[in-house]
Amino acid sequence: MKFRRIAIAVLAILLSAGGAMATNGDNLISIGPISRAMGGVGVADPQDAISAVFSNPAAMCFGNYCPASEVNFAGTLFMPKVDAKVTSPMGTVSADSDEKVYAIPAIGLSVPLGEGPTNWRFGLAAYGVSGLGVDYRGSAIDNTRYYDFGGGMAAPLVAGEYTQLQIMKFAPSIAFQPSSRWSMGLAVHIDYGSLDLRSGSSSNYAYGVQSGVIFRPLDDLALGATYISPQKVTHANVSDFDGDGTLDDLDLEAPQQFAFGAAYTLAGGKLLLEGDIKYLNWSSAKGYDDFDWEDQWVYAVGAQFMPIEKLSLRVGYNYAKNPVADHSGFNGSMNPATGMPNSVRTVQGKTMPTYYYETFRIIGFPAVVEQHLTFGLGYKISERFFLELGYMHAFEETFSENGTNLFGQPVALESTLSEDSIDFGLTWRF
């Protein structure tokens, strides 16, 4: 009965989760205040159940919570700051996106299967994992008649003045530890994705799996590896990409991921050093390949130090190169005699004027931050309850691209993004 109540709470949080702008592409660097305070590490040695389910389900057999059960309640207040600029001989148009604070809840648990000592564990987590968006509605960027061709014919300044992508994940997991040195795990991913490109929100589901393994060749050394399969969501009737008066569908696929990690404990268990390398295959992911996102290598390092038994101090760093490819030199001009673009790009079978294709990529989905610095601390309230706090700052990055606008004039498109977040969590062991 206790487990059923926990499962219902997990599902309720999943369905109420909100979206946010994310950091490695459109993915959060990690889930949970402990992992996020350590730069997003966790493949080899996550420190709580929610990080284990997210980073590597095999870790449920090796966590500090073993052999007991653990539930984590976590939340993130995510605060992105984004602005855009379009510069041409016609002038410079700039605006700040409507600034919002996104609340991202998460919950996770890990419990042994069966009574008494067991080598099997079950885990469950629900969390907002991915998202991206801007809101320039009502700003100078949101000008539907900026390009005036005369005779009543006009065209907007940009495409992508309003975008909101949200992905929530529900992940039941199982882990098995055949020996004291290694374990393996498997999670089933159920994704709920929602996309709004100013024509109404469209939501759907996707499914996938995550497998993982952890090996401890030494008592103080852990090595981990994990794989996540691609997970595609089809969003129906989200935008009229080819301008034929009919709303088109758009497939967006969370990319397949490979991750490797190592963790080393020293100073009598007081100091933990951990590093992860992750590969995100954006270039083969449906939707992201249409908008020419490049593959990402994510590098994360983190440390945890316990000066006293009740206090944990954490620090981390996360780096991943901006995945949005630079198309400088694009031809965005139109033929004034026919009103047709001189150059087009294809998006899932639909032709899109090159100029609006580029503004959609740069203005509408500015996944451009690269460097993240993180801090945090944990406090042991009692043998059963722990309080966790964390902070992340993604340093400001500007991405610009040059080409020609609809009139054939030189144009520069620019987006600037920085991010801050505050993380908090409560752990209950029973």
C-alpha positions as CSV (number, residue, x, y, z in Angstrom):
1,M,0.0,0.0,0.0
2,K,2.8,2.4,0.8
3,F,4.5,1.7,-2.6
4,R,1.2,2.3,-4.4
5,R,0.8,5.8,-2.7
6,I,4.3,6.7,-3.7
7,A,3.7,5.6,-7.3
8,I,0.5,7.7,-7.5
9,A,2.4,10.8,-6.2
10,V,5.1,10.2,-8.8
11,L,2.5,10.2,-11.6
12,A,0.8,13.3,-10.3
13,I,4.1,15.3,-10.3
14,L,4.8,14.1,-13.8
15,L,1.5,15.4,-15.1
16,S,1.8,18.7,-13.4
17,A,5.4,19.4,-14.4
18,G,6.2,22.6,-16.3
19,G,8.7,23.2,-19.1
20,A,11.9,25.2,-19.1
21,M,14.8,26.2,-21.2
22,A,17.6,23.7,-20.9
23,T,21.3,23.6,-21.2
24,N,23.1,20.7,-23.0
25,G,21.2,21.3,-26.3
26,D,17.6,21.3,-24.9
27,N,18.4,18.8,-22.1
28,L,19.0,19.7,-18.5
29,I,22.5,18.9,-17.4
30,S,21.0,16.4,-14.8
31,I,18.2,15.8,-12.4
32,G,18.2,16.3,-8.7
33,P,20.1,18.9,-6.5
34,I,23.0,16.6,-5.7
35,S,24.0,15.8,-9.3
36,R,23.3,19.3,-10.5
37,A,25.5,20.8,-7.8
38,M,28.3,18.5,-9.0
39,G,28.1,19.6,-12.6
40,G,25.7,16.9,-13.7
41,V,27.9,13.9,-13.0
42,G,26.4,10.5,-11.8
43,V,27.1,7.8,-14.3
44,A,29.6,6.0,-12.0
45,D,28.5,7.0,-8.5
46,P,25.2,9.0,-8.1
47,Q,24.5,10.0,-4.6
48,D,20.7,9.6,-4.4
49,A,18.0,7.5,-6.0
50,I,16.7,10.1,-8.4
51,S,20.2,10.7,-9.8
52,A,20.6,6.9,-10.2
53,V,17.4,6.5,-12.2
54,F,18.4,9.5,-14.4
55,S,22.1,8.9,-14.9
56,N,22.5,5.1,-14.7
57,P,19.9,2.6,-13.3
58,A,22.6,0.1,-12.5
59,A,23.7,2.5,-9.7
60,M,20.6,1.7,-7.6
61,C,22.5,-1.3,-6.2
62,F,25.5,0.7,-5.1
63,G,24.0,3.9,-3.6
64,N,24.4,5.2,-0.1
65,Y,20.7,4.3,0.4
66,C,21.4,0.6,0.0
67,P,20.1,-1.7,1.4
68,A,17.3,0.6,2.7
69,S,14.7,2.3,0.6
70,E,14.9,6.0,-0.4
71,V,12.5,8.6,-1.8
72,N,13.7,12.0,-3.1
73,F,11.5,15.0,-3.5
74,A,13.2,17.7,-5.6
75,G,12.5,21.0,-7.4
76,T,14.3,23.4,-9.7
77,L,13.6,27.1,-10.2
78,F,15.0,27.7,-13.6
79,M,15.6,31.3,-14.7
80,P,16.8,31.8,-18.3
81,K,17.5,35.2,-19.8
82,V,17.4,35.4,-23.6
83,D,17.3,38.2,-26.1
84,A,17.4,38.6,-29.9
85,K,18.6,41.1,-32.5
86,V,18.2,41.4,-36.2
87,T,20.5,43.9,-38.0
88,S,20.3,45.1,-41.6
89,P,20.5,48.4,-43.6
90,M,16.9,48.9,-42.6
91,G,18.0,49.2,-39.0
92,T,18.5,47.1,-35.9
93,V,15.5,45.4,-34.2
94,S,16.1,43.9,-30.8
95,A,14.0,42.6,-27.9
96,D,14.2,40.6,-24.6
97,S,12.2,37.5,-24.4
98,D,9.5,37.6,-21.7
99,E,11.5,36.5,-18.6
100,K,9.9,33.7,-16.6
101,V,10.8,31.5,-13.6
102,Y,10.1,27.9,-14.5
103,A,9.3,25.5,-11.6
104,I,10.5,21.9,-12.5
105,P,9.4,19.3,-9.9
106,A,11.0,15.8,-9.7
107,I,10.6,12.7,-7.6
108,G,12.5,9.4,-7.4
109,L,12.7,6.3,-5.4
110,S,14.7,3.1,-5.0
111,V,13.5,0.1,-3.0
112,P,14.7,-3.5,-2.6
113,L,12.6,-6.3,-4.2
114,G,11.6,-9.0,-1.7
115,E,12.1,-9.3,2.0
116,G,15.6,-9.5,3.6
117,P,18.9,-9.2,1.7
118,T,18.4,-9.1,-2.1
119,N,20.4,-8.4,-5.2
120,W,17.4,-6.9,-7.0
121,R,16.2,-3.3,-6.7
122,F,13.3,-1.3,-8.2
123,G,13.4,2.4,-9.0
124,L,11.0,5.0,-10.3
125,A,11.4,8.6,-11.2
126,A,9.4,11.4,-12.8
127,Y,10.9,14.7,-13.9
128,G,11.0,17.4,-16.5
129,V,14.1,16.6,-18.5
130,S,14.0,18.8,-21.5
131,G,12.7,22.1,-22.9
132,L,13.4,25.2,-24.9
133,G,11.5,28.3,-25.9
134,V,11.3,32.1,-26.3
135,D,8.4,34.6,-26.0
136,Y,8.8,37.7,-28.1
137,R,5.1,38.3,-28.5
138,G,4.3,42.0,-28.4
139,S,7.9,43.1,-28.8
140,A,9.6,44.8,-31.7
141,I,10.7,41.3,-33.0
142,D,7.1,40.4,-33.3
143,N,6.4,42.5,-36.4
144,T,4.1,40.7,-39.0
145,R,4.5,43.5,-41.6
146,Y,8.2,44.4,-41.4
147,Y,9.0,43.6,-45.0
148,D,6.6,45.8,-47.1
149,F,6.6,44.8,-50.8
150,G,3.9,47.3,-51.7
151,G,0.5,46.5,-53.1
152,G,-0.7,45.2,-49.8
153,M,1.9,42.4,-49.7
154,A,4.0,42.3,-46.5
155,A,6.0,39.6,-44.6
156,P,7.0,39.3,-40.9
157,L,10.5,40.1,-39.5
158,V,11.1,36.6,-38.2
159,A,9.7,33.1,-37.8
160,G,10.0,31.6,-34.3
161,E,9.0,34.6,-32.3
162,Y,7.1,32.3,-29.9
163,T,8.3,28.7,-29.2
164,Q,7.7,26.4,-26.2
165,L,9.0,22.8,-26.0
166,Q,8.5,20.7,-22.9
167,I,9.4,17.1,-22.3
168,M,8.6,15.2,-19.1
169,K,9.8,11.7,-18.4
170,F,8.4,8.8,-16.3
171,A,11.1,6.1,-15.8
172,P,10.4,2.8,-14.0
173,S,13.7,1.0,-13.5
174,I,15.2,-2.3,-12.3
175,A,18.7,-3.2,-11.2
176,F,20.5,-6.5,-10.5
177,Q,23.8,-7.0,-8.6
178,P,25.3,-10.4,-9.3
179,S,28.4,-9.7,-7.2
180,S,29.9,-7.1,-4.9
181,R,31.9,-5.7,-7.8
182,W,29.4,-5.0,-10.5
183,S,25.7,-4.3,-11.3
184,M,23.5,-3.8,-14.3
185,G,20.2,-1.9,-14.7
186,L,17.4,-1.2,-17.2
187,A,14.9,1.7,-17.3
188,V,11.8,2.1,-19.5
189,H,11.3,5.7,-20.6
190,I,7.8,7.1,-21.1
191,D,8.0,10.6,-22.5
192,Y,5.3,13.2,-22.6
193,G,6.2,16.0,-25.1
194,S,4.4,19.3,-25.7
195,L,5.2,21.8,-28.5
196,D,3.6,25.2,-29.1
197,L,4.8,27.3,-32.1
198,R,2.0,29.9,-31.6
199,S,-0.6,27.8,-33.4
200,G,-1.7,26.0,-30.2
201,S,0.0,23.3,-28.1
202,S,0.4,19.8,-29.5
203,S,1.3,16.9,-27.2
204,N,2.1,13.2,-27.7
205,Y,4.1,10.3,-26.2
206,A,7.3,8.5,-26.9
207,Y,8.9,5.4,-25.5
208,G,12.5,4.2,-25.1
209,V,14.9,2.4,-22.9
210,Q,18.1,3.1,-20.9
211,S,20.6,0.4,-20.0
212,G,23.6,0.7,-17.8
213,V,26.4,-1.1,-16.0
214,I,28.7,-0.2,-13.1
215,F,32.0,-2.0,-12.2
216,R,34.1,-1.5,-9.1
217,P,37.6,-2.9,-9.7
218,L,38.6,-1.3,-6.4
219,D,36.7,-0.4,-3.2
220,D,37.3,3.3,-3.9
221,L,37.0,3.3,-7.7
222,A,33.7,3.0,-9.7
223,L,33.4,2.9,-13.5
224,G,30.0,3.3,-15.3
225,A,28.5,3.3,-18.7
226,T,25.0,3.8,-20.0
227,Y,23.0,4.0,-23.3
228,I,19.7,5.8,-24.0
229,S,17.7,4.9,-27.1
230,P,16.2,7.6,-29.4
231,Q,12.7,8.7,-28.5
232,K,10.5,10.4,-31.1
233,V,7.4,12.5,-30.4
234,T,5.1,13.5,-33.3
235,H,3.6,17.0,-32.8
236,A,0.5,17.4,-35.0
237,N,-0.5,20.7,-36.6
238,V,2.1,23.0,-35.0
239,S,3.1,25.4,-37.8
240,D,2.6,26.2,-41.5
241,F,6.2,25.8,-42.6
242,D,5.6,26.0,-46.3
243,G,3.0,28.8,-46.2
244,D,0.2,26.8,-48.0
245,G,-2.4,27.7,-45.4
246,T,-2.3,24.3,-43.7
247,L,-0.7,23.5,-40.4
248,D,2.1,20.9,-40.6
249,D,3.3,18.2,-38.3
250,L,6.8,18.1,-36.8
251,D,8.6,15.1,-35.4
252,L,11.1,15.8,-32.6
253,E,13.3,13.0,-31.4
254,A,15.3,13.0,-28.2
255,P,18.7,11.7,-29.5
256,Q,20.4,8.5,-28.6
257,Q,23.0,9.0,-25.9
258,F,26.1,7.2,-24.7
259,A,27.7,8.1,-21.4
260,F,30.8,7.0,-19.5
261,G,31.9,7.9,-16.0
262,A,34.5,7.3,-13.3
263,A,34.4,8.1,-9.6
264,Y,37.1,7.9,-7.0
265,T,36.7,8.2,-3.2
266,L,39.6,9.3,-1.0
267,A,40.4,10.9,2.4
268,G,38.7,8.1,4.2
269,G,35.5,8.5,2.3
270,K,35.2,12.3,2.9
271,L,36.1,13.3,-0.6
272,L,34.4,12.1,-3.8
273,L,35.8,13.1,-7.3
274,E,33.7,12.2,-10.3
275,G,33.8,12.8,-14.1
276,D,31.4,12.0,-16.9
277,I,31.7,12.1,-20.7
278,K,28.4,12.0,-22.7
279,Y,27.7,11.9,-26.4
280,L,24.4,13.3,-27.7
281,N,23.6,12.3,-31.3
282,W,21.6,15.3,-32.4
283,S,22.6,15.0,-36.1
284,S,20.7,11.8,-36.4
285,A,17.6,12.8,-34.3
286,K,14.5,13.5,-36.3
287,G,13.6,17.2,-36.3
288,Y,17.0,18.3,-34.9
289,D,18.6,17.0,-38.1
290,D,16.2,19.1,-40.2
291,F,17.4,22.2,-38.4
292,D,21.0,21.1,-38.6
293,W,22.0,20.5,-35.0
294,E,25.4,19.0,-34.6
295,D,26.4,16.2,-32.2
296,Q,27.5,17.2,-28.7
297,W,30.2,15.9,-26.4
298,V,29.4,16.8,-22.8
299,Y,32.2,17.0,-20.3
300,A,31.2,17.1,-16.6
301,V,33.4,17.1,-13.4
302,G,32.3,17.3,-9.8
303,A,33.5,17.0,-6.3
304,Q,31.8,16.3,-2.9
305,F,33.6,17.0,0.4
306,M,32.3,16.1,3.9
307,P,34.1,18.1,6.5
308,I,31.8,16.6,9.2
309,E,29.4,13.7,9.0
310,K,26.3,15.8,8.7
311,L,27.5,18.3,6.0
312,S,28.4,17.8,2.3
313,L,29.9,20.5,0.2
314,R,29.7,20.2,-3.6
315,V,31.1,21.9,-6.7
316,G,31.0,21.1,-10.4
317,Y,31.6,22.2,-14.0
318,N,29.8,21.2,-17.2
319,Y,30.8,22.0,-20.8
320,A,29.1,21.2,-24.1
321,K,29.6,23.1,-27.4
322,N,26.6,24.8,-28.8
323,P,24.9,22.3,-31.2
324,V,23.3,24.8,-33.6
325,A,25.4,24.9,-36.8
326,D,26.5,28.2,-38.3
327,H,25.0,28.9,-41.8
328,S,26.6,32.2,-42.4
329,G,26.3,33.3,-46.0
330,F,22.8,32.0,-46.4
331,N,20.6,33.4,-49.3
332,G,17.3,34.6,-47.8
333,S,16.2,36.8,-50.7
334,M,12.9,36.7,-52.5
335,N,12.0,37.4,-56.1
336,P,9.9,40.6,-56.0
337,A,8.2,39.8,-59.3
338,T,6.9,36.4,-58.2
339,G,7.0,36.8,-54.4
340,M,8.7,33.5,-54.2
341,P,12.0,32.8,-52.2
342,N,15.1,32.4,-54.2
343,S,16.3,29.7,-51.8
344,V,14.4,27.2,-49.7
345,R,15.1,24.5,-47.1
346,T,13.2,21.3,-46.6
347,V,11.8,20.5,-43.2
348,Q,10.3,17.0,-43.1
349,G,9.0,17.2,-46.7
350,K,7.9,20.8,-46.5
351,T,9.8,23.6,-48.2
352,M,10.5,26.6,-46.0
353,P,12.0,30.0,-47.3
354,T,15.6,30.0,-46.3
355,Y,15.4,33.3,-44.4
356,Y,12.6,32.1,-42.2
357,Y,14.3,28.8,-41.7
358,E,17.3,30.6,-40.4
359,T,15.4,32.9,-38.1
360,F,13.5,30.0,-36.7
361,R,16.7,28.2,-35.9
362,I,18.6,31.2,-34.4
363,I,15.8,33.3,-32.9
364,G,13.3,30.6,-32.0
365,F,15.5,27.8,-30.5
366,P,18.7,29.5,-29.1
367,A,20.3,26.5,-27.4
368,V,23.6,28.3,-27.3
369,V,25.0,28.2,-23.7
370,E,28.1,26.1,-23.3
371,Q,29.7,26.5,-19.8
372,H,28.0,25.8,-16.5
373,L,29.4,26.3,-13.0
374,T,27.6,24.7,-10.1
375,F,27.6,24.7,-6.3
376,G,25.6,23.1,-3.5
377,L,25.5,21.6,-0.1
378,G,23.6,18.8,1.8
379,Y,22.7,18.5,5.5
380,K,21.9,15.4,7.4
381,I,18.9,16.3,9.5
382,S,18.6,12.8,11.0
383,E,19.3,9.2,10.1
384,R,16.2,9.3,7.8
385,F,16.0,12.8,6.5
386,F,18.4,14.9,4.4
387,L,18.2,18.4,3.0
388,E,19.9,19.3,-0.3
389,L,20.5,22.7,-2.0
390,G,22.2,23.6,-5.2
391,Y,22.9,26.5,-7.7
392,M,23.8,26.5,-11.3
393,H,24.9,29.4,-13.6
394,A,25.2,29.0,-17.3
395,F,27.5,31.7,-18.6
396,E,26.2,34.1,-21.2
397,E,26.8,33.1,-24.8
398,T,25.9,34.9,-28.1
399,F,25.4,33.1,-31.4
400,S,25.2,35.1,-34.6
401,E,24.8,34.3,-38.2
402,N,25.1,36.4,-41.4
403,G,23.2,36.2,-44.7
404,T,20.7,38.2,-46.7
405,N,17.2,39.2,-45.9
406,L,14.0,39.1,-48.1
407,F,15.1,42.2,-49.9
408,G,18.6,40.7,-50.6
409,Q,20.2,43.1,-48.1
410,P,22.9,41.9,-45.7
411,V,21.4,40.8,-42.4
412,A,22.8,39.5,-39.1
413,L,20.7,37.3,-36.8
414,E,21.7,37.1,-33.2
415,S,20.6,35.4,-29.9
416,T,22.1,35.7,-26.5
417,L,21.3,33.4,-23.6
418,S,22.4,32.9,-20.0
419,E,20.8,30.8,-17.3
420,D,20.5,30.5,-13.5
421,S,18.8,27.9,-11.4
422,I,18.2,27.1,-7.7
423,D,17.8,23.5,-6.8
424,F,16.4,22.0,-3.6
425,G,15.5,18.6,-2.4
426,L,14.4,16.4,0.6
427,T,15.4,12.8,1.0
428,W,13.6,10.3,3.1
429,R,15.2,6.9,3.9
430,F,13.1,4.1,5.3
